[in-house]
Each structure stands twice: as C-alpha cells, then as structure tokens.
Amino acid sequence: MKIHLTPIAQKCLPASLAARAEPILSKLDTIINGQGDSAVSGRIAMFAFTIRIFSAAIAYLSQIVLVRLMGAFEYGIFVAVWVAAVILGGIACLGFQTGIIRFISEYRSSGEHDHLRGSILGALSWAFMGATIIAAIGSSIIYMFPGLFENYFLVPIYLAAICLPMLALQEVQDGFARAHNWPGTALAPTFILRPILILMFMAGAIYLDYAADAPTAMLATIFATYCASIGQFFLLVKKLRKAVPKGPRKYLPAKWLVITMPIFLIEGFYNLLTNVDIIFVSHYMQPDQVAVYFAAAKTLALVHFVYFAVKAAAAHRFSTYRASGDHSRYEQFIQETVHWTFWPSLFLALFMLVAGKYFLMLFGPSFVAGESIIWILTIGIIVRSSVGPAESVLTMSGKQKAYAFVYAVTLMLNLFLNWILIPIYGLNGAAMATTLALIFEAFALYAAALRTLDLHIFILPRRKRKDTDFQAAE
C-alpha cells in the first residue's frame, strides 16, 4: 500500500499552507514510494532515523529512571565506566565493523562469494577474540596496579570487562546488517532491546534487594548486552543463509588488514573524539558532575541520530556508486546525503535550545546546571552536520589515511582543549573543547575530500567560477 502525502495535505490543510508544504511533501512522496537508489536510501535513512528516535526515547527514559534509582553519584560512576567500555568495544574490532561494509559491497558486486563468506566469518572471529584479549590485559593491569583508579571504580570496571566481547560482536554484526540494507536488524538489538533489558534487569535486581549502585547497574548491563548480542547473532545467521550462497571460504587477512588498519585508527579516534570529554570530566570532577554532563550530552543525542541514520543508509552506497563508475550520480548522491544530514539536524538543534532545560529537569533539580552545556555543544553539532557523512565518503573511496589524519589531529586538539579548559571553566570547558574540535573536524574533512577526491562536500553549493575569473587567472 502506497501513501501519498501531497494529496492528503491538499485535502486536510488550508490551501496556502498546503501550497507551501507541497515541495517538501513531494520529495517525501518520492522517497516513500520511489524505486530508485535515492528513494531506497532515503527510506532506509528514514527507517533508521525512526528507530533511533524510538530508541532515544527509550534510552533517555531509562537513564532518567537509573538516575532516580541510583542517585547522581552512583550514576556518574556507571556512566564513566560504561562509556570507556563502549570505546574499547569499538577499538577491539580493529576496523572490521566498518571495513566489512566495504568488503560485502565489493565482493557481492564482483561475485566473489568465497571471499565474501571468508570476510564475514573472519570479522566475527577477530571482534570476539580481540575484545577478549583487551579485557584480559586491561583487567590484569588494573589488578596489578590498584591505585590507578578510585576504589569505587574498580568493581564496575571488572564487570565492564565481561561486556567487551559482546560489545565488539554487536559492532561487527551491525556492519553486516547495514551492508545488506537491514536497518532493523542493525539498530533494534543495540538501541532498543539493550536499553530496555538494562532497565528490566536493574529493576529485577533492586526487587531482589540488590543495592541500587554502579556495580548492580553494570551487572544488569552485562545480562542485557549478552542477550541482545546473541539474539542479533542468530537473527543474522538466519538472514545470511538466504543472502549469501553456500560454498567454501577464502581469507585474505593481509589485504583486509591493509584496508581496516586505517579504519581502526579512524574508529578509535572517532570513539575517543566523541567521548573524550566524558573521560576528562571523570578525571577532573566528581561522579555527580559527570552525571550532569552526560545528561546534557544525552539530551542532544536526537540531533546526532540524524547523522547516524544517514550514514547507516548511505555508507555502502558510496562504495557501490564509486565502483560502478557513474561519477555524476556519485557526486549527486553525496550532496543529497549532506542535505539529509544538515537540515533535520539544524531543526532539531534549535528545538533543543528551547526545550533542553525542561528535559534536564526530568533527571533532577541539580541537572538544570547542564543547560549551558547544551547551548555550547549545539554550535559544534550544527557546524559538523554541514559536511554530512564526509568521513564515510573518504573511507568508502579508499582515502582512509586522509580521514585517519583528520581524526588524529582533531583528537589531539580535543585532548589539549579539554586539558586546558576543564580546570578553568569546569563542565562548560569540556563543552567548549568538544565544540571547537567539531568545528575543526568539519572544515578538515571538507578540505580532505576536496584535496584527495576533488569533491565539494558542504551544505552550500560550490561557487562557479565566472569567465572574468579565468581571464584574471590568465
């Protein structure tokens, strides 16, 4: 059944309002009912965004409940440890969580099914083993040097190590699903099922008279992560049996590592870049202040989801278009993704500027102090959205080194700014550091794409040179 929004608006809205809305609604009709690649990608982006909005509501409510149950101090401990675990889970994949999207797209297009099957199994195996090794080494170091962290962090850290293999497995499994245009399978287990299960297990633990503290919350997270990851694994196995022909497997570990190592650096830089403020705040300030900062950042998560949804829908298509040789369609599609990212992000960011204070009040009276954090972070988010998923274009075009260099420099800048600004301005200093880093990242990605691929990836169109410009150049 097809849904056409334009005639519905013409019947239900005043004529003047319907006329103004017609250009937007006609584009939505094309996305919803069209059969071309842009329409398919648009539908996937809308579906992914819908899932993320729904999951954001679930996650946000669950965080509010956890704060109310645990108190700001214990919640701050849990948040600091959980953020570190998520970072390490992504790093442990060694870049295969993104590289597998490229491998699947290329091997499927070329008909190299033996390499396709090998890359799938290889990515899964490495993610699980790599995360297990990191968890074992990290736990051993903390055990041998107990003074590295405050005592109240130790038990949650040991428990978080148990989560690492499943976190890494979910990262790679998300890549499998995204490469096959299965956004529900990619996103629902991680962003809907897992937060619901965390809350359910936490409530069950408190009902059984466990303390409402950070170790209990981490235990609930362990059970939730394992259930969601294993469930996603069996669902993917069922789908992959239909999508991937049976046959032998061939492995090209050296070739794959050449491709994934820059991605590994990129993903590591990205995870650190997006969470380094939390880590620095955890180091300089008490857990209750960490809770305030995290709540403010979480309030802006809806804006980030626009970028995530577009990236999830479009990343593998960048590789497909480039491999097909249709450069005109390739450039057009890139500009479409920039617009898909910027305008919804701008609208949601402006909304959060108005409503952010009231969202923070849900966490508790002390969390209203995070309103200024929202205002500062919003600037960086808007500027960053102006280049869309530019890093995916670089990655899927074989320019991982340029992308890795941009993120390395941005991360160093962010580390330096956090080190300088947090002791002076506190939580606002962390927000300033993140915003300045995001602005630098946006312009650096634009410059990298222009220099390495001659692509203008920006919300404003490229200025055409006039004849007088050429004459002046002569």
Secondary structure, DSSP 8 states (H G I E B T S, - for coil): ----HHHHHHHHS-HHHHHHHHHHHHHHHHHHH--SHHHHHHHHHHHHHHHHHHHHHHHHHHHHHHHHHH-HHHHHHHHHHHHHHHHHHHHTTTTHHHHHHHHHHHHHHHT-HHHHHHHHHHHHHHHHHHHHHHHHHHHHHHHH-GGGS-HHHHHHHHHHHHHHHHHHHHHHHHHHHHHTT-HHHHHHIIIIIHHHHHHHHHHHHHHTT--SSHHHHHHHHHHHHHHHHHHHHHHHHHHHHHHS--------HHHHHHHHHHHHHHHHHHHHHHHHHHHHHHHHS-HHHHHHHHHHHHHTHHHHHHHHHHHHHHHHHHHHHHHHT-HHHHHHHHHHHHHHHHHHHHHHHHHHHHHHHHHHHTT-GGGGGGHHHHHHHHHHHHHHHTTTTHHHHHHHTT-HHHHHHHHHHHHHHHHHHHHHHHHHHTHHHHHHHHHHHHHHHHHHHHHHHHHHH----SSS------HHHHHHH-
